[in-house]
Amino acid sequence: MAAPQNTNVAETFSALTKSDTQITALASSHYGKAASADRVNAAKAGLEKNGFKVHVVNTRDDAFVALKNLIPAGASINNAHSTTLEEIGFITYIKGETPWKNVHGTILHEKDPAKQAELRRTLGSTVDYYLTSVAAVTETGHLAHGDLSGSNVIVVVGSNKIVKDEQEAWKRQQEFALPLESARVRIAYGLPASSITHYEVIRSASPFNANRIQVLLVNESLGY
């Protein structure tokens, strides 16, 4: 099946840099452009050297199909907010009928704040597969910034997020991803800005479960 359309286009990189004057200058940033094949290959090699399982696809449509195939039928899934997952059509898809148990929908259906928080802590953190993206992937094979739990994690990331090293990963997070996320929360939540309260770098896969974190690298610019 063809990938569903993103129903949240107002919060994409292209739309935000046009609609929010605070981040207009970021429209031409190299952090918003797809990486070269050499950099993708370097990041793939670095990730694999550190024990991560890596899949490389060419387009967002390919990413949608690949992600579907990575999750076995009957598995429970949850997801962080991810513009990348929205852009490949996956968030639209999992709002409908799927082969999986989408606990994210169950959590959001609970309107009592205290009960919803408890569901996020319990049900949301014990799923079979947690879907997310990251702010940066280094050529040395490190993942920078992400909502990663103890579940099996699938990270879907556009090649625009490939950087040289951890120092540049932090620079990209502060100077590019954070301003764009701030623009998104102004639309989504009516707040003046976002902030970084949790930042982590994952340098290698678990020696006890090498397949816990899989990386789906897409040869396109996706998310921020």
N, C-alpha and C positions, 0 to 999 in steps of 0.2 A: 504494500500500500504506500501511497505517496505520503510524505510527512505533512501533518496538519499545519495550518498557518499559525504563526505567532499572533495571539490576540492582545498582546501588550506592547505594541510597537512604539508607543509614546516613551517607553523607558529604555529604548535601545541607544547605543552609542551615537548613531547618526541623528536620531530624533532629539536627544538631549542636548547635543552640541549646537543644534539649531534653535531650540526653544528656550534654553537657559543662558542668559548673558554672562553668568559667572564662569562658565566653562567653554565659551565659544572658542577660545584660543586652543583648546585641546583637540579641535577637529582635525588639525594637521599633524598631530603628534605621531611619531613612529610607533608608539605603543598601541595605536589603533589600527595598525596595518599588519597584514599577514606576513609571516617570516619566510625567508628563502628556504628552498629545499635543503640546503646545506645545514642551516640552523635547526630545522626540524629533525634531520638525521642525527645531528649532534645531541639534541635533547633526548631523542629516542635511545641513542646509545648510552647516554649518561644515566637515564632512568633504568634501563635494563641492567647496567653495571651495578646499580644499587639495589637490584632485586625486584623492581616493579615490573608487572606485566603490562606491556604497552601495545596498543592497537593504533595504527595510523590510517586515516581515511581522508579523502580529498574534499568532500563537500558536506554541507550541513544535512543534506538528504541522506548521504552515506552514513553520517553520524547517527541519525535517527534510527536507521535500520540496524546499524551495529549495536547501538545501545539496547534496542529491543532484544537482539539475539544474545546479549550477554546475561540477561536476567531470566532464569528458568521459570516456567509456568508454575503458579502456585506460591511463589515467593512473596513475602511482605516487603514493601518498599516505603521509603520516606525520602524527602528531599529538602535541601536548604533552598532559600531563594537563590535563583541563578538565572541571570539574563541569558546566559549561554543555553541553558536547557529550554528557556522560552523560545529563543531564536531558532533552535532546531525543531521546534514544534512538539517537544516531548511533554511540556507542562499541559498544553492543550489536550494532548492525547490521553494522559493519565487522569484527566477529569471525567473521561467517559468510561466505557466498558473496556477492560484490559484483562490479560491473563493473571494479573497479580492482585494482591491485597494492598491497596493504597491507604496507609494509615494517616498520611498527611491530610487527606480529605476528612477522615474521622476526627482528627484533632481540631481542624478548623470548624467543623460542624458544632463543636462544643462552644457555646457562647459565654459560659461563666468563666471569667479570667482565671480564677484559682484552679478550677477543674481542668481548664485547657493547659495551664502550666504543668499540672501533674501528669497529664497525658503526654506532653512533650518530654517530660523527664523519664517516664516509664515506657509507654508504648512507642514513643518516637525514637527512643535510643536503643531499642532491642529488635529492630527490623533485620531482615535477612540482607537487604541491600540499601545503602544510603547513597543518594545521588547528589552530586554537587559540582562545583567548579573551583578554580583557585585564582589568585591574583597574578601568579607568575610561576613559570617552570624554568629552572635554570639549565643551561647547557651542560652543567655538571650533574644533572639528574636529581635536583631537589625540588620539592613542591613547597611553595610559599603561600601561607594563609589559606585556611579552609576550615569548614565546619565538619570535622572528621570524628566519627564515633568509633565504637568497638565493632560495629557491624562491618560486613563486606562493603567496601566503598568503591564507587565508580566515579572517577573524575573526568568530566568532559571539558576539554579546553582547546580554544582556538590557538593557532600558531602565533597570533599577535601577542600572546602572553609569554613567549620565550624570551628570556633575558640571559645575559652573560653569566651572572653569579648572584649570590645572596645579597650582596650590597646593592646591586641594581634591582633585585626583586623588591627590596624595601623602598628604593627610590620610586619604582613604578607604583607600588602600593600607595605611597604618600602623595605623589605628585600627579598621578593619573587616575588610578582606580578610586581613591577616596573622594576627590572632587566630583567624579561622575556618580558615585553612589550617593553623595550628598544631593546632587541634582535629582536623582531618582526618589529619594525619601521626601524631597519637597513636593513631588507629585503624589507619591503613594500615601504619605502619612501627614503631610502638611507641616513637617518639622523643618527648621532652618538648615540643618546639616547632620551628617552622620559623623561618627568618630571611630577610632581604632581602639577597642578595649581588649581585643584578643588577637594575637598574631603568633603564628607558629611556622616553623620550617620542618618538614619531614624529609630527612636525609636518606632514609633507606627503608626497604620493606621489612616486615616482621620476619625474623628467622624461623618463627614457629608457624607462620601462615603467609607464604610468599604471595598468594593470590588475593589477600584481603583487600589490597588497594590496587585497582586496575586503572590505567590512564588511557583515555580515548583522545588522541591528538588529531585535530581537524586542520587541514590545510586551508583554512579561511580565517578571517577576522571575525571573532565571536565574543560578545560580552565585553567587559572591561575590568 
